[in-house]
């Protein structure tokens, strides 16, 4: 079971990069480099490639609307070259607030675009002459679809280190999750709760798995939560309240908040309604307080070693085979120690 974490820029980029180096030595296997509407992720990924030796360097995530599929493939191949074969391409749809608000691109057909992007990336990495005639992308672009007619089917000049770079998709909706289970190498869900995940995503995962190429390795499912292992750590679970309230209460339109729907399906229907009403009314602290303690406990790896071991078993039994975690601590040294402790527990499962 690999251990991954999201790189944080909160204390400065160079400081965050040095912390990744320390975490790698403590047992970290993979680092997600975020982008959102901040600095671009590939620049930081290249920087990490020069500093690290073993850890997989993954984009977490690159929205498919902000780059052509070919550029995504070229970028992943470039990072894979710099890192001696340690890149992972993490992609997703993001949302209309970012795609239309920041990039000025229509947020249309996310599942179809991601599907075609995966197909195109793999053709590029195999150094095929790029020919693709899809609903959303066409290479070469024909006159009928707005081109000059002068486009030529090309293959990438360089020889990629690998002709199969691992590709992970951040997906939540049923159609997107099914497509991920069919085509991707990894799945990055949000608000994953071991006890309720099958109810929400089980059918979609099974539908996609039924169409999966039998020669492709099993889907790597990343989930976990905050990590603080030791006695008296339970109060640290409250650190998840602001982000949980933001997503459950304030993400997207009230009627189209998938995170809120997920929370309801976990059995917190009344709480989801309350959190959303409070958050949208501007009462953010009250919304945070309304998040059930039970949810915060079960969605984390925070507590004594026995509790964390139980949660790890629950995650594994639900289908999680890779961890995506946040190490809690006020200093790099404290976070590194948490990584070491988690590594020890995982290795004894």
Secondary structure as the mmCIF struct_conf table of DSSP 4:
data_model
#
loop_
_struct_conf.conf_type_id
_struct_conf.id
_struct_conf.beg_label_comp_id
_struct_conf.beg_label_asym_id
_struct_conf.beg_label_seq_id
_struct_conf.end_label_comp_id
_struct_conf.end_label_asym_id
_struct_conf.end_label_seq_id
STRN STRN1 UNK A 2 UNK A 6
TURN_TY1_P TURN_TY1_P1 UNK A 10 UNK A 11
HELX_RH_AL_P HELX_RH_AL_P1 UNK A 13 UNK A 26
TURN_TY1_P TURN_TY1_P2 UNK A 27 UNK A 27
STRN STRN2 UNK A 30 UNK A 33
TURN_TY1_P TURN_TY1_P3 UNK A 36 UNK A 37
BEND BEND1 UNK A 38 UNK A 39
HELX_RH_AL_P HELX_RH_AL_P2 UNK A 41 UNK A 51
BEND BEND2 UNK A 53 UNK A 54
STRN STRN3 UNK A 56 UNK A 59
BEND BEND3 UNK A 60 UNK A 60
STRN STRN4 UNK A 62 UNK A 63
TURN_TY1_P TURN_TY1_P4 UNK A 64 UNK A 65
BEND BEND4 UNK A 66 UNK A 67
HELX_RH_AL_P HELX_RH_AL_P3 UNK A 69 UNK A 82
TURN_TY1_P TURN_TY1_P5 UNK A 83 UNK A 84
BEND BEND5 UNK A 85 UNK A 85
STRN STRN5 UNK A 87 UNK A 92
HELX_RH_AL_P HELX_RH_AL_P4 UNK A 96 UNK A 99
TURN_TY1_P TURN_TY1_P6 UNK A 100 UNK A 102
BEND BEND6 UNK A 103 UNK A 103
HELX_RH_AL_P HELX_RH_AL_P5 UNK A 110 UNK A 125
TURN_TY1_P TURN_TY1_P7 UNK A 126 UNK A 127
STRN STRN6 UNK A 132 UNK A 133
BEND BEND7 UNK A 135 UNK A 136
STRN STRN7 UNK A 138 UNK A 139
BEND BEND8 UNK A 140 UNK A 140
HELX_LH_PP_P HELX_LH_PP_P1 UNK A 141 UNK A 142
HELX_RH_3T_P HELX_RH_3T_P1 UNK A 143 UNK A 145
TURN_TY1_P TURN_TY1_P8 UNK A 146 UNK A 146
BEND BEND9 UNK A 149 UNK A 149
BEND BEND10 UNK A 157 UNK A 158
BEND BEND11 UNK A 161 UNK A 161
BEND BEND12 UNK A 163 UNK A 163
STRN STRN8 UNK A 167 UNK A 170
BEND BEND13 UNK A 173 UNK A 173
HELX_RH_AL_P HELX_RH_AL_P6 UNK A 174 UNK A 183
BEND BEND14 UNK A 185 UNK A 185
STRN STRN9 UNK A 186 UNK A 188
BEND BEND15 UNK A 190 UNK A 191
TURN_TY1_P TURN_TY1_P9 UNK A 194 UNK A 196
HELX_RH_AL_P HELX_RH_AL_P7 UNK A 197 UNK A 209
TURN_TY1_P TURN_TY1_P10 UNK A 210 UNK A 211
BEND BEND16 UNK A 212 UNK A 212
TURN_TY1_P TURN_TY1_P11 UNK A 214 UNK A 215
BEND BEND17 UNK A 216 UNK A 216
HELX_LH_PP_P HELX_LH_PP_P2 UNK A 217 UNK A 219
STRN STRN10 UNK A 220 UNK A 229
BEND BEND18 UNK A 230 UNK A 230
TURN_TY1_P TURN_TY1_P12 UNK A 231 UNK A 232
HELX_RH_3T_P HELX_RH_3T_P2 UNK A 234 UNK A 240
HELX_RH_AL_P HELX_RH_AL_P8 UNK A 241 UNK A 250
BEND BEND19 UNK A 251 UNK A 252
HELX_RH_3T_P HELX_RH_3T_P3 UNK A 254 UNK A 256
HELX_RH_AL_P HELX_RH_AL_P9 UNK A 258 UNK A 265
TURN_TY1_P TURN_TY1_P13 UNK A 266 UNK A 267
HELX_RH_AL_P HELX_RH_AL_P10 UNK A 269 UNK A 280
TURN_TY1_P TURN_TY1_P14 UNK A 281 UNK A 282
HELX_RH_AL_P HELX_RH_AL_P11 UNK A 284 UNK A 289
TURN_TY1_P TURN_TY1_P15 UNK A 290 UNK A 290
BEND BEND20 UNK A 291 UNK A 291
HELX_RH_AL_P HELX_RH_AL_P12 UNK A 293 UNK A 298
TURN_TY1_P TURN_TY1_P16 UNK A 299 UNK A 299
STRN STRN11 UNK A 301 UNK A 303
BEND BEND21 UNK A 304 UNK A 304
HELX_RH_AL_P HELX_RH_AL_P13 UNK A 305 UNK A 318
TURN_TY1_P TURN_TY1_P17 UNK A 319 UNK A 319
STRN STRN12 UNK A 322 UNK A 327
BEND BEND22 UNK A 330 UNK A 331
HELX_RH_AL_P HELX_RH_AL_P14 UNK A 332 UNK A 347
TURN_TY1_P TURN_TY1_P18 UNK A 348 UNK A 348
#
